[in-house]
Amino acid sequence: MRYAPMLVIMAGGLAGAATARRPPASAPAPVTATLSEWTVKLSAAEVAAGPVTFTVANEGSIPHALEIEGRGLERQTPLVQPGAKATLTLTLAPGNYEVYCPVGHDSHKKLGMLTQLTVTAGRAAAGPQHHETTAGDGSTGAAPHSMRPFRVAGGGPVIQMLPGAFPFPDSAAPVIAAFGAERPALLAQMRSGPYSDNVSRISGTFTVTAWDLGAVRDSVDGVAEFRAADGTAWKVVLDRVQTKDVPHHPRFGGVIRGLYYHGASAVHTPLVPTINSAVALWAVGHLYRNGALVSDSAAVHVMLLSHTRRAPDFRLACWDCSANPIDELQLQITPGPGQPPIPAPGGFLFVNWEGSKGAE
């Protein structure tokens, strides 16, 4: 019995020592994610496993969000408006994670808003690291969809869109409101632009081959010839892509495959219904009118997109056409920077081939 108090004291002392040695719950590691058109920058490219708090700052001019995906985890912030911030706290296991903007069915991700985060079992690398994805040539951009050429042949009825009113003004209005300095031009195009139901059936051919090689290494080879509604013969030759980005009209390094955009997506003009495209490109073209060179640097946009127009009158049939078959080849030609309007109604050329096909 005389030993019992000692045993009790020793047991209590061991219990207290065990409690004292328990490691405290670690505070989440802080990581800042900065979003803009079209990049994601992280303050650290590597963190230790455990809780991590992402502070997400949208320094762009349109709404974005942040998603973390990997190791069976997929979580995202709500939509973050320009100039606003959000936070997201996660517990991350060791491994590699994609960090990207999921807006527009991952369209922003495909435009280059994608980076990588490494989570280590041990101590993370010290110091801030601005990290973003790069193409093989060292320039920023999303990974190429394919190294093989994508060929498109125009088919079906050929139609020319002439100046007129956009048929879905109420649907486009709230999207246009977010476009800042570009708003007046979009409103003018809504009243009388190429995205109209003022359509004339014409004739012509168009074949184009595009290489999605990443950033400035993209390439294009194509020729379109058509006779416009007023009888003018037009020809455009494409042999180089246009690579300069602007906030709402990204050129994606010239060529991009498989994109959901336009309409309500907040990517590119909302005066085209929301669509999916098999391929889209921005090129610099040699433009000929009745055999005479008009411009060696016309701005040319080409899409093989989901069907937007109905037969037989070819009026725009839907505000969201993204679920339709992809068979509409669209060619838009506008003046290059500092050039006078193209000598055509409205100063532009806008032609669709309504039954087209593309293949690698």
Secondary structure, 3 states (H helix, E strand, C coil): CCCHHHHHHHHHHHHHHHHHHCCCCCCCEEEEEEEECCEEEECCCEEECEEEEEEEEECCCCCECCEEEECCEEEECCCECCCCEEEEEEEECCEEEEEECCCCCCHHHHCCCEEEEEEECCCCCCCCCCECCECCCCCECCCCCCCCCEEEECCCCEEEECCECCCCHHHHHHHHCCCHHHHHHHHHHHHCECCCCCEEEEEEEEEEEEECCCHHHCEEEEEEEEECCCCCEEEEEEEEECCCCCCCCCCCCCEEEEEEECHHHCCCCCCCCEEEEEEEEEEEEEEEECCEEEEEEEEEEEEEEECCECCCCCCECCCECCCCCEEEEEEEEECCCCCCCCCCHHHCEEEEECCCEEEC
